[in-house]
Amino acid sequence: MASQKHISSVVLQLVFVALLLLVAFANGQGLKVGFYKKTCPRAEAIVDKATADHISRAPSLAAPLLRMHFHDCFIRGCDGSVLINSTRNNQAEKSGIPNLSLRGFQVIDAAKAALEKACPGVVSCADIIALVARDAIHQIKGPFWPVPLGRRDGRVSIASETLTQLPAPFANITQLKTLFKAKGLSVKDLVVLSGGHTVGTSHCSTIANRLYNFTGRGDTDPSLDSEYVPHLKSRCKPADQTTLLEMDPGSFRTFDESYYTMVLKRRGLFESDAALLADKETSAYVKLQAQTHGSTFLKDFKRSMVKMGKMGVLTGNAGEIRRHCAIIN
């Protein structure tokens, strides 16, 4: 009897440990700050320098590098799959329509080359993306957040997944909330991470329908401030594919709360920006930040970035450490 009790106790303990491991994996808890302390002590300093070398010459790269991290994490988790080149047999995420405007791959490549020289085969491309996004934003005087590390690189990258997994600029609030929830992110994370639109630009073609043919009748999106529409039309003609618009006019190089002021004025560039006013929780957050000069935005953004960076990560023996970020080993 005692023996049977002992065996049952051991089995229960094993089941409990297995459940803990599953929970840890699901929440990205295989990651930790300072992961490379012993295996590549200067890893973060090396990435920071490589990023600064580019941002010092082209500060406008900060926004695309942040966007790259976002796009990487939303498809198959933060696994570096956004960096993989297409081949004759496979169209990779890079080739997906939402990713055709991604920029800054040279920064990732420079950081990877420096790391491979210092400690070959140790630091993943997925970790490099997460670090570069943080460092680039910090280098334009934005917030700094601790980046838990230990991600490994995925081996799968499929262009078609960009159409179903990435939040579209024309998404409504129901679509946005559903997509974020599916990724384990909250409604607050949705409105906080949307604040990343405080930096960067987008092409006129992204909002052409909002300006000229919203319902197919040659009309304008009624959610746009009617007094703002003439300004946008003066910048963007119907077939304009090249002109860039500031995401946060007058402040698009500065990481601050003014994005929420624009959204509250109904001057957010995308339909997905305007959608934040269509939900009680997101609209309350927009109003709070706009009216209190971003009282909690930077703190909230840091927290949501850490949370997003843990989505669906590969750790332990899963995946690989790519030697070249654009090519599977």
Secondary structure, DSSP 4 states (H G I P E B T S, - for coil): -HHHHHHHHHHHHHHHHHHHHHHHHHTTTT-BTTTTTTT-TTHHHHHHHHHHHHHTT-GGGHHHHHHHHHHHHHTTSSSSGGGPPPBTTB--GGGSGGGTT---HHHHHHHHHHHHHHSTTTS-HHHHHHHHHHHHHHHTT-------B--BB-S---GGGHHHHSPPTT--HHHHHHHHHHTT--HHHHHHHHGGGGS-EEEGGGTHHHHH-TTSSS---TTS-TTTHHHHHHH--TT--S-EEESSTT-TTS-STHHHHHHHTT--SSHHHHGGGGSHHHHHHHHHHHHTTSTTHHHHHHHHHHHHTTTT-B-TTSSB--SBTTB--
